[in-house]
């Protein structure tokens, strides 16, 4: 199916004001832009978002793997929660990357009745990124739509963007990542059977299998909330290779405090609140147990003062 046909099939028939982007994470910067989009669209036009199921870099720079902050279903839910009425999710393909910018703009104007386009300062679309702000304003004068550039949201002296969030979270600074996201960073995965060593030590852990391509925080121990059947439970989460036991596979293990029950096969979420410490190698099991006891105490202290977790 052609790009034109995909958009035509998604059209509502109403005039629209659109924005286009990956929107990975739907962070505070994205919400800043989406809020502006809604204000410009209403009451006469429908606010809409064209997004991509994969990051364009996977096509344009396949040697540089991309880790995703949010899954596609979660991203679409978050965009919808901001009040966006029309959401079109497309696969970014080599064919799509080769569409000329003037054709791209005319297709949007024709199929989606686009009357306005809201973009960030570095936005560009079409072959060779020809469709920048200056090009689009010229095209809009001919095709009947306006273009408005929204300056990025600045927090603590830095523009909020997905790359900065990936950098902070993968370095273990989930506290900063959460501030940029406007919510806790969440991992979701299915509980699978592990080596049972946590149970043997008196700290049974839920071992999560994370979908490929999803971003992981840096190795270490974190105070977290486990979201189980829609309820949040205090938890301590380890990410790393468990060097004390000579393992090399990177694992995500969640110890849910004060919880008993069979979680195998269930999908749970983990909201990261704060990193407690780096991963360590211990001289023996007794030293490890002593440290885990301290991690649990530190987790309780951190979560007692946390008000940022959400269940949805």
Secondary structure by P-SEA (a helix, b strand, c coil): ccaaaaaaaacccccccccccccccccaaaaaaaaaaaaaccccbbbbbbbbcccccccccccbbbbbcccaaaaaaaaaaacccbbbbbccccccccccaaaaaaaaaccccccbbbbcccccccccccccaaaaaaaaaaabbbbbbbcccccccccccaaaaaaaaaacaaaaaaaaacccbbbbbbbbbcccccccccbbbbbbbcccccccccbbbbbbbbbcccbbbbbbbbbccccccccccbbbbbbccccccccccbbbbbbbccccccbbbbccaaaaaaaaaaaaaaaaaaaaaccccccc
